[in-house]
């Protein structure tokens, strides 16, 4: 497919398949905004906004599902009526494709969208195949009317005052889209659409701003915003309700972000409509566990709510419990005894604290997955090999820590009873591990590689073996594809 500059523009196979499937099944649809960067959307570099006939809602959903798109749900502060979000994984590139499915047109205040633009039929009737990319797109004249209305509906008093006092202009994104549309839109059609969709005074103002070829000022857009709210059939929420909802949504968004920052458990991204997944990574030194965990969080976290937890020592919000136990141990000192020997309270509570930390992290992770999040665990506890691979720390036959060891073992048995975990066992050869971790001795590397095969996990853990000798990018792509298949 050739771009407008004559360069080759390759659309992702997943996106190409989506448009072909919708056309084959007779679904009325079109790209109705941001046509200016359609090439980027077709390459999966930006989201796709599709307006779909409400009568074809179910057919469109089935088409997306057939292509292994997954429906995701926005957090409460970014959830609007008549809009659905679908995310798919392009197998060839490993790139996530995000489709915003619109059955209604809304615009307005951030977090609220207080206006409903009842123009869905007009937009769909105007759609025609793009002259270069061949997908159905909105008429440029109608998109120009729509973009002026959207800019006005989203304008704020702060921007208006800034334009008057400091000469603020509209955002760069708006400027690029306006320049693109001014080159392609018929001014006469712009006026016709404005008169058809709006009352005469508002239509005249919108048509003037849309067809003038000059950038509208934030102050002028803010003045238009109040008139748009009084248009028949456009007002979805009154100003009081809109600003109350705006304040409430900002508050819960603030709380979720702080929870994610300090406890790493708040949900801030889009969650899967159904069940999420807990993914764990285990392997010997040099397998790339932490690197892969960070890569998965970065790649999948752009579109989904992804939580990453380190299940080793000295990390995680549950470490607060462990620290509290350590402080208690220092207070008790050596006052408790096992027979004639004093109990080693500090060591004993360290073992119990880490076991409790891992148990709590796993429980929180499974709960988050049950709510539609994807949780990536760097390491995973097992209860059969002591002192290695995140197993129990304490010796059961040690007189000084024996009572604590029994508590520790019981916590690992609780972990083994947990299910619903997809565990990737990263297999790396000693030679590759040594190259990646030159500070480790070959003796230690060989011992850990041999131990990896003997690790046992609970019945609810699905183990997938991965060749981690390959470049990290290839390993991440394989794991990402396996995760997507199981969601």
C-alpha positions as CSV (number, residue, x, y, z in Angstrom):
1,X,0.0,0.0,0.0
2,X,1.5,3.3,-1.1
3,X,1.5,6.4,1.2
4,X,0.8,9.9,-0.1
5,X,4.5,10.7,-0.3
6,X,5.0,7.7,-2.5
7,X,6.7,5.6,0.2
8,X,5.5,2.1,1.0
9,X,3.1,1.9,4.0
10,X,2.6,-1.6,5.4
11,X,-0.5,-2.2,7.5
12,X,-0.3,-4.8,10.2
13,X,-1.8,-8.2,9.2
14,X,-4.2,-8.0,12.1
15,X,-5.5,-4.6,11.1
16,X,-5.8,-5.5,7.4
17,X,-7.7,-8.7,8.5
18,X,-10.1,-6.6,10.7
19,X,-11.1,-4.2,7.8
20,X,-11.5,-7.1,5.4
21,X,-13.7,-9.0,7.8
22,X,-15.9,-6.0,8.6
23,X,-16.3,-5.4,4.9
24,X,-17.1,-9.0,4.1
25,X,-19.7,-9.2,6.8
26,X,-21.4,-6.0,5.7
27,X,-20.7,-4.0,8.9
28,X,-21.2,-0.2,8.4
29,X,-18.1,1.4,9.8
30,X,-15.6,4.2,9.2
31,X,-12.6,5.9,10.7
32,X,-14.2,9.1,11.9
33,X,-11.3,11.1,13.4
34,X,-7.6,11.5,13.2
35,X,-7.6,10.5,9.5
36,X,-4.5,12.7,9.2
37,X,-2.4,9.9,10.9
38,X,-4.2,7.0,9.4
39,X,-0.9,5.5,8.1
40,X,0.4,5.3,11.7
41,X,-2.8,3.7,12.8
42,X,-2.6,1.0,10.1
43,X,1.0,0.3,11.2
44,X,-0.2,-0.2,14.8
45,X,1.7,2.9,16.0
46,X,-1.5,4.7,17.3
47,X,-5.0,3.7,18.2
48,X,-7.9,3.3,15.7
49,X,-11.2,5.1,16.3
50,X,-14.0,3.3,14.4
51,X,-17.6,4.4,14.3
52,X,-19.9,1.4,13.8
53,X,-23.6,1.2,13.1
54,X,-25.3,0.2,16.4
55,X,-27.4,-2.3,14.4
56,X,-24.2,-4.2,13.6
57,X,-22.8,-4.1,17.1
58,X,-22.9,-7.9,17.7
59,X,-21.6,-8.7,14.3
60,X,-18.6,-6.4,14.8
61,X,-17.9,-7.9,18.2
62,X,-17.9,-11.4,16.7
63,X,-15.5,-10.3,14.0
64,X,-13.1,-8.9,16.5
65,X,-13.3,-12.0,18.6
66,X,-12.6,-14.2,15.6
67,X,-9.4,-12.3,15.1
68,X,-8.4,-13.0,18.8
69,X,-9.0,-9.4,19.9
70,X,-9.8,-9.2,23.6
71,X,-12.4,-6.7,25.0
72,X,-10.9,-4.5,27.7
73,X,-12.7,-2.2,30.2
74,X,-11.4,1.3,31.0
75,X,-11.0,2.4,34.6
76,X,-14.0,4.3,36.0
77,X,-12.5,7.7,35.2
78,X,-12.2,6.9,31.5
79,X,-15.4,5.0,30.9
80,X,-18.1,6.5,28.6
81,X,-21.4,5.3,27.2
82,X,-21.5,3.9,23.7
83,X,-17.7,3.2,23.5
84,X,-15.9,-0.2,23.8
85,X,-12.2,-0.9,23.8
86,X,-10.7,-4.0,22.0
87,X,-7.0,-5.0,22.0
88,X,-5.4,-7.6,19.7
89,X,-1.9,-8.9,19.3
90,X,-0.4,-8.9,15.8
91,X,1.5,-12.2,15.6
92,X,4.1,-11.1,13.0
93,X,5.3,-8.0,14.9
94,X,4.2,-8.7,18.5
95,X,2.6,-5.2,18.5
96,X,-0.6,-4.6,20.4
97,X,-3.5,-3.1,18.4
98,X,-6.0,-0.9,20.2
99,X,-9.4,-0.3,18.6
100,X,-11.8,2.2,20.1
101,X,-15.2,1.0,19.0
102,X,-17.8,3.9,18.9
103,X,-21.5,3.3,18.6
104,X,-22.2,6.8,19.7
105,X,-20.3,10.1,19.3
106,X,-19.5,11.9,22.5
107,X,-17.3,14.8,23.4
108,X,-16.8,17.4,26.1
109,X,-15.0,17.8,29.5
110,X,-12.1,15.5,30.2
111,X,-13.2,12.4,32.2
112,X,-16.9,13.3,31.5
113,X,-17.7,13.9,27.8
114,X,-20.9,15.8,28.7
115,X,-22.2,16.2,25.1
116,X,-23.7,13.6,22.8
117,X,-23.3,14.4,19.2
118,X,-26.3,12.7,17.5
119,X,-24.7,12.6,14.1
120,X,-23.8,8.9,13.8
121,X,-25.9,8.2,10.7
122,X,-24.7,11.3,8.9
123,X,-21.1,10.3,9.5
124,X,-21.6,6.8,8.3
125,X,-23.5,8.0,5.3
126,X,-20.6,10.3,4.4
127,X,-18.0,7.6,4.6
128,X,-16.0,6.6,1.4
129,X,-12.9,4.6,0.8
130,X,-9.6,6.5,1.5
131,X,-8.0,7.3,-1.9
132,X,-4.7,5.8,-0.7
133,X,-5.3,3.3,2.1
134,X,-8.8,2.1,0.9
135,X,-10.4,1.8,4.3
136,X,-13.7,3.7,4.8
137,X,-13.1,7.2,6.3
138,X,-15.3,10.2,7.1
139,X,-15.8,13.0,4.5
140,X,-13.1,15.6,5.2
141,X,-15.6,18.4,5.3
142,X,-17.6,16.6,8.0
143,X,-14.5,15.8,9.9
144,X,-13.6,19.5,9.9
145,X,-17.0,20.4,11.4
146,X,-16.6,17.6,13.9
147,X,-13.1,18.6,15.0
148,X,-14.1,22.2,15.6
149,X,-17.0,21.0,17.7
150,X,-14.7,18.6,19.6
151,X,-12.2,21.4,20.3
152,X,-14.8,23.7,21.6
153,X,-16.5,21.0,23.7
154,X,-13.2,20.2,25.4
155,X,-11.9,23.7,25.9
156,X,-11.4,25.1,29.4
157,X,-11.5,28.5,31.0
158,X,-7.8,28.1,31.9
159,X,-6.9,27.8,28.2
160,X,-9.2,30.8,27.3
161,X,-7.6,33.0,30.0
162,X,-4.1,31.8,28.9
163,X,-4.9,32.8,25.3
164,X,-6.0,36.3,26.3
165,X,-3.2,37.0,28.8
166,X,-0.3,35.0,27.5
167,X,-1.1,34.3,23.8
168,X,-1.6,30.5,24.2
169,X,-2.6,28.7,21.1
170,X,-4.4,25.4,20.5
171,X,-2.5,22.1,20.8
172,X,0.0,21.0,18.2
173,X,-2.1,17.9,17.4
174,X,-5.1,20.0,16.6
175,X,-3.0,22.2,14.3
176,X,-1.8,19.3,12.3
177,X,-5.2,17.8,11.8
178,X,-6.7,21.2,10.8
179,X,-3.9,21.8,8.3
180,X,-4.5,18.3,6.8
181,X,-8.3,18.9,6.5
182,X,-8.1,22.4,5.1
183,X,-6.2,21.0,2.1
184,X,-8.9,18.4,1.4
185,X,-12.3,19.8,2.6
186,X,-14.7,21.6,0.3
187,X,-15.7,24.9,2.0
188,X,-19.2,24.7,0.6
189,X,-19.7,21.2,2.0
190,X,-18.4,22.3,5.4
191,X,-21.1,25.0,5.5
192,X,-23.8,22.5,4.4
193,X,-22.9,20.0,7.1
194,X,-22.8,22.7,9.8
195,X,-26.3,23.9,8.8
196,X,-27.6,20.4,8.7
197,X,-26.3,19.4,12.1
198,X,-26.6,22.6,14.2
199,X,-28.9,25.5,14.8
200,X,-28.4,28.5,12.5
201,X,-26.4,30.8,14.9
202,X,-24.1,28.0,16.1
203,X,-23.8,26.5,12.5
204,X,-22.6,29.9,11.2
205,X,-19.9,30.2,13.9
206,X,-18.7,26.6,13.5
207,X,-18.6,26.9,9.7
208,X,-16.7,30.2,10.0
209,X,-14.1,28.6,12.3
210,X,-13.9,25.4,10.2
211,X,-13.5,27.0,6.8
212,X,-11.5,30.1,7.6
213,X,-8.1,28.5,7.2
214,X,-7.0,30.3,10.4
215,X,-6.3,28.7,13.7
216,X,-9.2,29.2,16.2
217,X,-8.2,30.8,19.5
218,X,-8.8,29.0,22.9
219,X,-10.9,32.0,24.0
220,X,-13.2,31.7,20.9
221,X,-13.5,28.0,21.3
222,X,-14.5,28.4,25.0
223,X,-17.2,30.9,24.0
224,X,-18.6,28.4,21.5
225,X,-18.6,25.6,24.2
226,X,-21.5,27.2,26.1
227,X,-23.6,27.6,23.0
228,X,-23.0,24.0,22.0
229,X,-24.3,22.8,25.4
230,X,-27.6,24.5,24.6
231,X,-28.0,22.8,21.3
232,X,-31.1,20.5,21.0
233,X,-30.4,16.8,21.6
234,X,-26.7,17.4,22.3
235,X,-26.7,18.0,26.1
236,X,-26.0,14.7,27.9
237,X,-25.2,16.2,31.3
238,X,-25.9,19.6,32.9
239,X,-23.0,21.7,34.0
240,X,-23.5,20.8,37.7
241,X,-23.6,17.1,37.1
242,X,-20.7,17.3,34.6
243,X,-18.4,19.1,37.0
244,X,-19.4,16.9,39.9
245,X,-18.6,13.8,37.9
246,X,-15.3,15.5,36.7
247,X,-14.2,16.1,40.3
248,X,-15.2,12.6,41.4
249,X,-13.4,10.9,38.6
250,X,-10.2,12.9,39.1
251,X,-10.3,12.0,42.8
252,X,-10.5,8.2,42.2
253,X,-7.9,8.4,39.5
254,X,-5.5,10.2,41.9
255,X,-6.2,7.5,44.6
256,X,-5.5,4.7,42.1
257,X,-2.3,6.2,40.9
258,X,-1.0,6.7,44.5
259,X,-1.9,3.1,45.4
260,X,0.0,1.9,42.3
261,X,3.0,4.1,43.2
262,X,3.3,3.1,46.8
263,X,1.7,-0.4,47.0
264,X,2.1,-1.4,43.4
265,X,-1.5,-2.8,43.6
266,X,-3.8,0.0,42.3
267,X,-5.4,-0.6,38.9
268,X,-4.6,2.3,36.5
269,X,-4.8,0.7,33.1
270,X,-7.5,-1.1,31.1
271,X,-8.5,-4.4,32.5
272,X,-9.7,-7.5,30.6
273,X,-13.5,-7.9,30.5
274,X,-13.2,-11.4,32.0
275,X,-10.5,-13.2,33.9
276,X,-7.0,-11.8,33.8
277,X,-3.8,-13.9,34.4
278,X,-0.9,-14.4,36.8
279,X,2.3,-15.0,34.9
280,X,5.5,-16.2,36.8
281,X,9.1,-16.4,35.6
282,X,11.6,-18.9,37.1
283,X,15.1,-19.8,36.0
284,X,18.7,-20.0,37.1
285,X,21.0,-17.0,37.2
286,X,21.5,-15.5,33.7
287,X,18.1,-16.6,32.4
288,X,16.9,-13.0,32.2
289,X,14.0,-13.2,34.6
290,X,14.0,-9.6,35.7
291,X,14.7,-8.2,32.2
292,X,11.9,-10.2,30.7
293,X,9.5,-9.2,33.5
294,X,10.3,-5.5,32.8
295,X,9.9,-6.0,29.1
296,X,6.5,-7.7,29.5
297,X,5.3,-4.9,31.8
298,X,6.4,-2.3,29.3
299,X,5.0,-3.9,26.2
300,X,1.7,-5.1,27.6
301,X,1.3,-2.3,30.1
302,X,0.8,0.2,27.2
303,X,-2.7,-1.1,26.7
304,X,-3.6,-3.3,29.7
305,X,-3.4,-3.0,33.5
306,X,-0.2,-4.8,34.3
307,X,1.2,-5.3,37.7
308,X,4.8,-6.5,38.2
309,X,6.0,-8.0,41.5
310,X,9.3,-9.3,42.6
311,X,8.9,-12.5,44.6
312,X,12.4,-12.7,45.9
313,X,13.6,-11.1,49.1
314,X,13.6,-7.4,50.2
315,X,10.8,-6.2,47.9
316,X,7.1,-5.7,47.6
317,X,4.4,-4.1,49.8
318,X,4.1,-7.3,51.8
319,X,7.6,-6.6,53.0
320,X,6.0,-4.3,55.5
321,X,4.8,-7.4,57.3
322,X,8.2,-8.9,57.3
323,X,9.8,-5.7,58.7
324,X,7.2,-5.7,61.5
325,X,8.1,-9.2,62.4
326,X,11.8,-8.3,62.5
327,X,11.1,-5.4,64.8
328,X,9.1,-7.7,67.1
329,X,12.0,-10.1,67.1
330,X,14.4,-7.5,68.3
331,X,12.1,-6.5,71.1
332,X,11.7,-10.1,72.3
333,X,15.4,-10.7,72.1
334,X,16.4,-14.0,73.5
335,X,13.7,-14.3,76.1
336,X,12.0,-17.3,74.4
337,X,13.7,-20.7,74.7
338,X,13.3,-24.2,73.1
339,X,14.3,-26.6,75.8
340,X,17.7,-25.5,77.1
341,X,18.6,-23.6,73.9
342,X,17.4,-20.0,73.2
343,X,15.3,-19.6,70.1
344,X,16.9,-17.6,67.3
345,X,14.0,-15.3,67.0
346,X,15.5,-12.9,64.4
347,X,16.4,-15.7,61.9
348,X,13.1,-17.5,62.6
349,X,11.0,-14.5,62.0
350,X,13.0,-13.7,58.9
351,X,12.0,-17.0,57.4
352,X,8.4,-16.7,58.4
353,X,8.3,-13.1,57.2
354,X,9.5,-13.9,53.7
355,X,7.1,-16.8,53.5
356,X,4.3,-14.6,54.6
357,X,5.3,-11.9,52.2
358,X,5.3,-14.3,49.3
359,X,2.0,-15.8,50.3
360,X,0.3,-12.4,50.6
361,X,1.8,-11.2,47.2
362,X,0.5,-14.3,45.5
363,X,-3.0,-13.9,47.1
364,X,-3.1,-10.2,46.0
365,X,-1.9,-11.2,42.5
366,X,-4.6,-13.8,42.1
367,X,-7.2,-11.3,43.3
368,X,-6.0,-8.7,40.8
369,X,-6.1,-11.3,38.0
370,X,-9.7,-12.2,39.0
371,X,-10.6,-8.5,38.4
372,X,-9.1,-8.5,34.9
373,X,-5.5,-7.4,35.5
374,X,-2.3,-9.1,34.2
375,X,0.2,-9.8,36.9
376,X,3.8,-10.6,36.1
377,X,5.8,-12.3,39.0
378,X,9.6,-12.1,38.8
379,X,10.3,-15.5,40.5
380,X,7.9,-17.9,42.1
381,X,8.1,-19.7,45.5
382,X,8.3,-23.4,45.8
383,X,8.4,-25.5,49.1
384,X,10.6,-28.5,48.2
385,X,14.1,-27.2,47.9
386,X,15.4,-25.2,50.9
387,X,17.7,-22.2,50.6
388,X,17.4,-21.9,46.8
389,X,15.0,-20.9,44.1
390,X,12.9,-18.9,46.6
391,X,12.2,-21.9,48.8
392,X,12.0,-22.2,52.6
393,X,15.0,-20.7,54.5
394,X,14.8,-22.5,57.8
395,X,16.1,-26.0,58.7
396,X,13.3,-28.1,60.3
397,X,15.8,-30.0,62.5
398,X,17.4,-26.8,63.9
399,X,16.6,-26.5,67.6
400,X,16.9,-22.7,67.5
401,X,14.5,-22.2,64.6
402,X,12.5,-25.5,64.5
403,X,9.1,-24.0,65.7
404,X,9.5,-21.2,63.1
405,X,10.3,-23.7,60.4
406,X,7.0,-25.5,60.9
407,X,5.1,-22.2,60.5
408,X,7.2,-21.4,57.4
409,X,6.5,-24.8,55.9
410,X,2.7,-24.4,56.5
411,X,2.8,-21.1,54.6
412,X,4.5,-22.7,51.6
413,X,1.8,-25.4,51.6
414,X,-0.7,-22.6,51.4
415,X,1.1,-21.3,48.4
416,X,1.1,-24.7,46.7
417,X,-2.6,-24.9,47.0
418,X,-3.1,-21.7,45.0
419,X,-4.0,-22.2,41.3
420,X,-4.4,-20.2,38.1
421,X,-0.7,-19.4,37.5
422,X,1.0,-19.6,34.2
423,X,4.7,-20.3,35.0
424,X,7.5,-19.9,32.4
425,X,10.5,-22.0,33.2
426,X,13.5,-20.3,31.5
427,X,16.1,-22.8,30.5
428,X,19.5,-21.4,29.8
429,X,22.8,-23.3,29.1
430,X,25.6,-22.9,31.6
431,X,27.8,-21.3,28.9
432,X,25.2,-18.6,28.1
433,X,24.5,-18.1,31.8
434,X,28.2,-17.5,32.5
435,X,28.4,-15.0,29.6
436,X,25.5,-13.1,31.1
437,X,26.6,-13.4,34.7
438,X,30.4,-13.5,34.6
439,X,30.6,-12.9,38.4
440,X,29.0,-16.3,39.1
441,X,31.2,-19.4,39.3
442,X,30.6,-22.3,36.9
443,X,30.1,-24.6,39.9
444,X,27.1,-22.5,41.1
445,X,25.7,-22.1,37.6
446,X,25.8,-25.9,37.0
447,X,24.2,-26.7,40.3
448,X,21.4,-24.3,39.8
449,X,20.8,-25.5,36.2
450,X,20.5,-29.1,37.5
451,X,18.2,-28.1,40.3
452,X,15.8,-26.3,37.9
453,X,14.5,-29.6,36.6
454,X,13.6,-30.9,40.0
455,X,11.5,-27.9,41.0
456,X,7.9,-28.8,41.8
457,X,5.0,-26.5,42.0
458,X,1.3,-26.8,43.0
459,X,-1.2,-28.6,40.8
460,X,-2.8,-25.3,39.8
461,X,0.4,-24.1,38.2
462,X,0.8,-24.6,34.4
463,X,4.5,-24.8,33.5
464,X,5.8,-23.8,30.0
465,X,9.4,-24.4,29.2
466,X,11.2,-21.7,27.3
467,X,14.6,-21.7,25.6
468,X,16.2,-18.7,27.1
469,X,19.5,-19.1,25.2
470,X,18.0,-17.0,22.4
471,X,18.1,-13.2,22.4
472,X,15.8,-11.6,25.0
473,X,13.6,-10.0,22.3
474,X,12.8,-13.4,20.8
475,X,12.1,-14.9,24.3
476,X,9.8,-12.0,25.2
477,X,7.9,-12.3,21.9
478,X,7.3,-16.0,22.5
479,X,6.1,-15.5,26.1
480,X,3.9,-12.6,25.0
481,X,2.2,-14.7,22.3
482,X,1.6,-17.6,24.8
483,X,0.1,-15.2,27.3
484,X,-2.2,-13.7,24.7
485,X,-3.3,-17.2,23.6
486,X,-4.3,-18.1,27.2
487,X,-6.2,-14.9,28.0
